[in-house]
Each structure stands twice: as structure tokens, then as C-alpha cells.
């Protein structure tokens, strides 16, 4: 392909990437290193015959407006927002380290800081849900692939239902079911022998419920990918393994899984990105008191009457850095495999 042909072929895609990816990223980074200007305050002295003279502090609207028009980005603060108590909390983390007697005590103190509390649940959700989704999706794909063709279509239809349901609606439905008045909540109370057991009052149960929802919602995606990959599996390799006396488990381990490994890498990439940005279950389960994520952290900064754009931007940048760190091992492995095949 000639360079000019490739240029015009790539131009629409490149323009869209600049418009919807590069420019927003630059904007977020700029907003994270600038803070809004504080209002300009002036002291006004009021004197009355009976009370005397009093001094009142008021906002100089004209000076404030002029300052904000002259410097629309705000005042430059550098990395100050990243290091404050609402984010990385470098000073508080250092003090916690110096006053802690053990790692457990140190992590407990870090858990009292909002950003680290959100990071703890985000990482737990990501590293628990992602492998379970891959494993469950593979099991479902193998099971469906072994079914009779008449039953296969029906099973595929019901297997895809969790993925079709909108994430927020799905989390709300599951939350109502495991509520103390729901069918699953009542059953859990019966098994535990505790009629007062409530999902809303237990941090552990809330974490488990959100993780179960994450697996339930995302497993159909992995199932579809792996099921499509099974249709390209060379049957002569499976037959050769059967002739050599390989069991079903050995066939899966030494024939099927190596064939599906590129798809496993793809699903792992998607799941790591999606799970690290988990947001809908926190809203659907109304779990802010027990579980917070980085995405909910950003949403909370943008809510209310006073939007903290700089704080939300700093959280967004830290989230992007976290996703890049998570994906780097998988991307490096993919690049090495690609170089080995070239």
C-alpha cells in the first residue's frame, strides 16, 4: 500500500482518536494540575450611630470575575492535588508508617484514607472477578460445545441474558433479591439462623455480593469469545490426543487451552480494564458506605452543587495510570508472542 493511500485510509480513524481520546486526556491532565481561583475577599467597614463601626468580609465580585477571566485554567498547583489527603495522601501515609508497629496496623491506617479505601476494593474486585470470569466462561463454553445441537441454542440464549441486561438494572435486581426482604436475602437469613442479618449492615457480605454480580454479569462475554474459538479448534489434534489416551481434562489442558490462549489474553485485557473501572454495582447496591471504587470516587467529586473538577481530574489521571500498570504485563506478553511468530 502506498503511503498516500494509507494516509487517507487512516485519516478518519486518526482524527477520531485525536478528538475523542487525545484531547480529553490532555484536558484532564491540565485540570488536575490547576485549581480554581479562590474568591477575592475585601473588608468593608460599616459605621452606625448606635452600634458603632463593624468590619464585614465580603466577596469582591468584580475582582473575582476579572481574575477568573484572566486565568481561566485557575491557579497552577502542580502535583499538589495528587498528594493531598483526598488522593495519595503522602504526608498521612508517611505518618502512618512511622507510627505503625506492623504491616497490618499500617494497612488499617491506610484504609481510613478515602483514596486507599477505594483502591483496596477496586483491586480486590479486579483480581477476584477477572480470573473467575475467564474460568467460568471457559467452563460454560466447553459445556455448551459438548451439548446436543437441539439444546445448544436454548442454552446459549439463557447464558447470554446476564450480559444483555443493563449493568445498573442487573445490579438493582440482584440487590433487591439479596435484600433482607428479598427471596435470596430471606434464604441467607434462614441458613445463617439470624433473622437480623442484613446485606446493608455487613461490609463482608456487600463485597461478596458485588463480586458475585461482577462474575455473573461478565461471564457471558468470556463464554461467547471462547465458544467462538472452539469452533476453530482443529479436530485432528483432539482425535490425536484421544488416540494417545488423553483424558478429557488432559485434552483441555494440553490442546484446547493452548489453542484458546490468544483469546484468553484478549478477555483478560478487557476484563482488567472493565473491572478496574467498576461503577454501576456501587450505585445499584447503594454500597457507598461499605465499598467504594475509583470510578465512584470521581463521580462523587463531580456531584453536588460544588463540583470539584480538579480533584476528579486527578483521580481520573491516577485511574488511567492504574489501568496502564495493570495492562502492561499482558501487553508485554502479547508483544513477545507476536515478535516470536514474526
C-alpha positions in Angstrom: 0.0 0.0 0.0 1.4 3.4 -0.9 2.0 6.0 1.8 -0.6 8.4 0.4 -3.2 5.7 0.2 -2.5 4.6 3.8 -2.7 8.3 5.0 -6.1 8.9 3.6 -7.3 5.5 4.8 -6.1 6.2 8.4 -7.1 9.9 8.5 -10.7 9.4 9.7 -9.6 7.0 12.4 -6.7 9.2 13.5 -8.9 12.3 13.6 -11.4 10.5 15.7 -8.7 9.3 18.1 -7.4 12.8 18.5 -10.8 14.3 19.0 -12.2 11.7 21.5 -9.1 10.3 23.2 -6.1 12.5 22.9 -7.7 15.9 23.5 -9.8 14.8 26.5 -6.7 13.2 28.1 -4.8 16.5 27.7 -7.7 18.4 29.2 -8.0 16.1 32.2 -4.2 16.3 32.9 -4.4 20.1 32.7 -7.3 20.3 35.0 -5.5 18.1 37.5 -2.6 20.5 37.9 -4.7 23.6 38.1 -7.1 24.5 41.0 -9.9 27.1 40.8 -9.1 30.6 42.0 -10.4 31.4 45.4 -12.8 34.3 45.7 -11.3 37.7 46.3 -12.3 38.9 49.7 -12.5 42.5 50.9 -13.2 44.0 54.3 -15.9 46.6 54.4 -16.3 48.8 57.5 -19.9 49.8 58.4 -20.5 52.5 61.0 -23.8 53.2 62.6 -24.7 55.7 65.4 -25.9 53.1 67.9 -23.7 50.1 67.2 -20.5 51.8 66.2 -18.2 50.6 63.5 -18.1 46.9 62.5 -16.0 45.2 59.8 -17.5 42.7 57.4 -15.8 40.4 55.0 -17.5 40.2 51.6 -16.6 38.8 48.2 -15.4 41.3 45.6 -17.4 40.0 42.6 -15.7 42.3 40.0 -12.2 41.4 41.1 -13.1 37.7 41.3 -14.6 37.7 37.9 -11.6 39.6 36.4 -9.2 37.1 38.0 -11.0 34.1 36.6 -11.3 35.6 33.1 -7.6 36.5 33.1 -6.6 33.0 34.1 -9.4 30.6 33.1 -7.5 27.4 33.9 -7.1 28.6 37.5 -4.0 28.7 39.6 -1.2 26.3 38.9 -0.7 23.8 41.8 1.4 21.2 40.1 1.1 17.8 41.8 -0.4 19.3 45.0 -3.8 17.7 44.4 -2.3 14.3 43.7 -0.5 14.3 47.1 -3.3 15.8 49.3 -5.3 13.8 51.8 -8.1 13.1 49.4 -5.7 11.2 47.0 -2.3 9.7 47.6 -2.0 11.4 51.0 1.8 11.3 51.1 2.0 13.1 54.4 -0.6 11.0 56.1 0.8 7.7 54.7 4.3 8.7 56.0 2.9 9.4 59.4 1.0 6.1 59.4 4.2 4.3 58.5 6.3 5.9 61.3 3.6 5.2 63.9 2.8 1.7 63.0 4.2 -1.4 64.7 3.3 -3.9 62.0 2.1 -4.2 58.4 -1.4 -4.9 59.5 -1.6 -1.8 61.6 -0.2 0.2 58.7 -2.7 -1.1 56.2 -5.5 -0.4 58.7 -4.5 3.2 58.9 -4.3 3.5 55.1 -7.8 2.1 55.0 -9.0 5.2 56.8 -7.9 7.4 53.9 -10.6 7.7 51.2 -8.4 7.1 48.1 -6.7 4.0 49.5 -10.0 2.6 50.7 -11.4 2.9 47.2 -8.2 1.4 45.8 -8.4 -1.6 48.1 -11.9 -2.6 46.9 -11.1 -1.8 43.3 -8.0 -4.1 43.3 -9.9 -6.8 45.2 -12.8 -6.7 42.7 -10.4 -6.7 39.7 -8.1 -9.6 40.8 -11.0 -11.8 42.0 -13.6 -11.2 39.3 -11.2 -11.3 36.3 -9.8 -14.8 36.7 -13.2 -16.2 37.8 -14.9 -14.7 34.7 -12.2 -16.4 32.5 -12.6 -19.7 34.2 -16.4 -19.7 34.3 -16.6 -18.5 30.7 -14.3 -21.4 29.6 -16.3 -24.0 31.6 -19.6 -22.8 30.1 -18.1 -22.7 26.6 -16.8 -26.3 26.9 -20.2 -27.5 28.3 -22.3 -25.8 25.6 -19.9 -27.1 22.9 -20.5 -30.7 24.1 -24.3 -30.4 24.2 -26.7 -31.8 21.6 -27.3 -29.3 18.8 -31.0 -29.1 19.6 -30.3 -27.9 23.2 -27.3 -25.7 22.3 -29.3 -22.8 21.0 -31.6 -22.6 24.1 -28.7 -22.8 26.5 -26.8 -20.1 24.6 -29.8 -17.9 24.8 -30.2 -18.2 28.6 -26.4 -17.9 29.1 -26.3 -14.6 27.4 -29.1 -13.0 29.4 -26.9 -11.5 32.2 -24.7 -9.8 29.5 -27.8 -8.4 27.7 -29.2 -6.8 30.9 -28.0 -3.2 31.5 -25.4 -3.3 34.3 -27.2 -0.8 36.5 -30.5 -2.7 36.1 -28.9 -6.0 36.7 -27.2 -4.8 39.9 -30.5 -3.4 41.1 -32.4 -6.7 40.5 -29.7 -8.7 42.3 -29.7 -6.2 45.2 -33.4 -6.5 45.6 -33.1 -10.3 45.6 -30.4 -10.4 48.3 -32.0 -7.7 50.4 -33.4 -8.9 53.8 -36.9 -8.7 52.3 -35.9 -10.5 49.0 -36.0 -14.2 48.2 -32.2 -14.7 48.4 -31.9 -12.5 51.5 -34.5 -14.4 53.4 -32.9 -17.7 52.4 -29.5 -16.5 53.6 -31.0 -15.4 56.9 -32.6 -18.9 57.2 -29.2 -20.6 56.5 -27.4 -18.4 59.0 -30.1 -18.7 61.6 -30.0 -14.9 62.1 -33.2 -13.0 61.2 -31.4 -9.7 61.7 -28.7 -10.5 59.2 -28.7 -7.7 56.6 -26.6 -7.1 53.5 -26.7 -3.3 54.1 -25.1 -3.7 57.5 -22.3 -6.1 56.6 -19.2 -4.9 54.7 -18.1 -8.5 54.0 -21.5 -9.5 52.6 -21.6 -6.4 50.5 -18.2 -7.1 49.0 -19.1 -10.7 48.3 -22.4 -9.7 46.7 -20.8 -7.2 44.4 -18.1 -9.7 43.3 -20.7 -12.3 42.6 -22.6 -9.8 40.5 -19.4 -8.9 38.6 -18.8 -12.6 37.7 -22.5 -13.2 36.9 -22.6 -10.2 34.5 -19.3 -10.6 32.7 -19.1 -14.4 32.4 -21.3 -14.5 29.2 -18.8 -12.2 27.4 -16.0 -14.6 28.1 -18.3 -17.5 27.1 -19.1 -16.1 23.7 -15.4 -15.4 22.9 -14.3 -18.9 24.0 -17.2 -20.6 22.3 -16.3 -18.9 19.0 -12.7 -20.0 19.5 -13.8 -23.6 20.0 -15.4 -23.6 16.6 -11.9 -23.1 15.0 -10.3 -25.9 17.0 -8.7 -28.5 14.7 -10.4 -31.8 15.3 -7.4 -33.8 14.2 -5.5 -32.5 17.3 -8.3 -33.6 19.6 -8.6 -37.0 17.8 -4.8 -37.5 18.1 -5.0 -36.7 21.8 -7.8 -39.2 22.2 -5.9 -41.9 20.4 -2.9 -41.3 22.7 -5.2 -42.0 25.6 -5.5 -38.4 26.9 -8.4 -37.9 29.4 -10.9 -35.1 28.9 -9.1 -32.9 31.4 -5.7 -33.5 29.6 -7.3 -32.6 26.3 -8.5 -29.3 27.7 -5.1 -28.6 29.4 -2.8 -29.5 26.5 -4.9 -29.0 23.4 -7.9 -26.7 23.9 -6.3 -24.1 26.3 -3.2 -23.5 24.2 -5.4 -23.0 21.2 -7.5 -20.5 23.0 -4.6 -18.7 24.7 -4.8 -15.6 22.4 -8.5 -15.3 23.3 -7.7 -15.7 27.0 -5.3 -12.8 26.6 -7.9 -10.7 24.9 -10.5 -11.5 27.5 -8.0 -10.7 30.3 -7.3 -7.3 28.8 -11.0 -6.4 28.5 -11.8 -7.6 32.0 -8.9 -5.9 33.7 -9.9 -2.6 32.1 -13.6 -3.0 32.8 -13.2 -4.3 36.4 -10.8 -1.6 37.3 -13.4 1.0 36.2 -16.3 -0.7 38.0 -19.0 1.8 38.9 -22.6 0.6 38.3 -22.7 -2.1 41.1 -21.7 0.5 43.7 -24.8 2.7 42.7 -27.1 -0.3 42.2 -26.3 -1.9 45.5 -26.2 1.5 47.3 -22.8 0.3 48.7 -21.1 3.6 49.2 -20.8 3.1 53.0 -19.1 -0.3 52.6 -17.4 -0.4 49.2 -16.1 2.5 47.1 -14.2 2.3 43.8 -12.1 4.8 41.9 -14.8 5.5 39.4 -17.3 6.2 42.2 -14.6 8.4 43.7 -14.6 10.5 40.5 -18.4 10.5 40.4 -18.6 11.8 44.0 -16.3 14.7 43.2 -18.4 15.7 40.2 -21.7 15.5 42.1 -23.3 18.1 44.3 -23.6 21.8 43.9 -19.8 22.4 44.2 -18.1 20.3 41.6 -14.5 19.5 42.4 -13.2 19.3 38.8 -9.6 19.4 39.8 -10.0 16.6 42.3 -12.0 14.5 39.9 -9.4 15.1 37.2 -6.6 14.0 39.5 -8.5 10.8 40.3 -9.0 10.2 36.6 -5.3 10.5 35.9 -4.5 8.1 38.7 -7.1 5.7 37.4 -5.5 5.8 33.9 -2.1 5.2 35.4 -3.5 2.2 37.3 -5.1 0.7 34.2 -1.8 1.1 32.3 0.1 -0.6 35.1 -2.4 -3.5 35.2 -2.3 -4.0 31.4 1.4 -3.7 31.0 2.3 -7.4 31.8 -0.4 -8.7 29.4 0.7 -6.3 26.7 4.3 -7.2 27.1 3.5 -10.9 26.9 1.4 -10.3 23.7 4.2 -8.3 22.2 6.7 -11.0 22.9 4.5 -13.7 21.4 4.0 -11.5 18.3 7.7 -11.0 17.9 8.3 -14.7 18.3 5.9 -15.5 15.4 7.4 -12.9 13.1 
